């Protein structure tokens, strides 16, 4: 961690739905480093709550299932209310490497960006880890994001992001479900936030592949975005 950032200045927001099998192993390293962990349980019906018992974290729960976008916004609102200097969004399924959080924060700490977003498509070794079917979906999503938000990035729907307090207060998600990833980009553009992409390695396990975004879900995201534009 950069010497100018203490781990307890960083809130890590983890939206979670039925991740009881892996949530504790995802959270434990973050707690050990000293980050303030905020798990937003989106009305899971598995062992998520029990798996987190005894850990020094903030546990928030939706009483009905609202979707990942809503869970992220609940977490970001909590961070803003507690005066967080920095917030990181982190997937619950174990795909993200907690050791890369300082890399995401570095451009923000150095005042080069307000928001940083992880990308799987800047380093050859990271690209090689992405399953072929996922590459096709992600490349299509990149074009969708660019056309609908005006931000042309190398990756899409990567949930590993970091932001400063300014961005934290500017990002307001209304898309409850997966289209929130595109809405974040629209928020960044509208608020004229400075942004950068940072290369990260996604850890694809058999578990995360089974939980991953399907082609049909990507089509649903596109429909959501088109309807939003029309209406």
Buried (B, 14 or more C-beta within 10 A) or exposed (E): BEEEBEBEBBBBBBBBBBBBBBBBEBBBEBBEBBBBBBBBBBBBEBBBBEBBEEBEBBBBBBEEBBBBBBBBBBBBBBBBEEEBBBBBBBBBBBBBBBEBBBBBBBBBBEEEBBBBBBBBBBEEEBBEEBEEEBEEBBEBBBEBBBEBBEBEBBBBBBBBBBBBBBBBBBBEBEBBBBBBBBBBBBBBEEBEBBBBBBBBBBEBEEBBEEBBBEEEBBEBBBEBBEEBEEE
